[in-house]
Amino acid sequence: MVVTGFTATRTHKLTPGQKTANRVLAVGRAPVEHGFAHLKNWRILTKLRTDPDRATQLLRALLVLTNLEIKRCQTIYSADRRPRPARAPREPVTPAL
């Protein structure tokens, strides 16, 4: 199922409820989009020729490694260089497979 947001036109403005619904949809979509962006940067998806079950396992493993790297970088590059979590951690990438 594909869920799309509400669209506005010049003559039909969005109601506050429709704007809220679009915002909720965008918040849920962002981590998935970031995950695919990471995979595209690694050029994984361009050369992936395998069955869907194997591809799902591979992509989930890569997303787990990405989340670990994000958390590691937040710990290393905190404001005062002491190993501790950053104040506002990024949302982990969630697989939508």
N, C-alpha and C positions, 0 to 999 in steps of 0.2 A: 504494500500500500504506500502510495506517495502522498504526503501531506504538503500542501502549498499554502502560503500565506494569503491574506487578503490584499487586493490591489486597489489603488485609488486612481481616479482620473481627474481631469480638471473640473468636471462638473459633479463628481461624486467623491467627497472627502470621506476618510475613514472615521468611524466612531471611536471613542476612547476604548471600548471593549475590543474592537478589531485591532487597534494599535497594540493593546496588551497581548492579544493572542499572537500577533506577529512577533512581538518581543520574546514571548515564551518559546515560540518555535525557533527563533534565532539562537537563543541560549542553548537549546538542545542540539542544534545543528552544528554549532561552532566547533566543539571538540572533535566531531567526526570529520569535518572539513580539514581541521588541523592535522588529524591523523593521515588523511589521504595526501595532504601537502607534503608531509614528511616522507611518505612512501614514494611520491613522485620525485622528490629531491634526490632520493637514493636510487632512482631509476629502477625500482623493483617491479613496478607494474608494467613497464614497457616490455620486459623480457620474460614475464611469468607465463610459462606454458606447462600447466599441470592440471590435474583434476581439481574440482572445486573444494573437496574436503581437505586435500593437502594444501591448497592455497589459503584456505581459512586458517589452518593451523599455523602456517608460516606468517601470515599477516598478524595474527594475534600475538605470536612470539615477538615480532618486530615492534609492535605497539607497547608490549610490556617493557622491552629494552629501552624504548624511547622514554617511557615514563620514569624508569630508573635513572636515565641520564639527566632528565629535567630535574629530578629531586637532588641528584648529586651536584649538579651545577648550582642549584639554589643554596646548598649547604656550603659549597666552596666559596662562592662569590657573594657572601652576605656583606652587609655594610661595613663591619669592623674586622673582617677577615677571620673571625672566630668560627669554628665549625658549629653552626646551629641553623635550623631551618629559616628560610626567608620570612619576612613579615606577611607578605601576601603571596602565597604559593599559587602557581598556575594550576589550572584544572588539568587533571590527567586526561590523556587521550583515551576515549572509550571505543572499542570496536563495535561497529554496527553491522556485524555479519551474521 
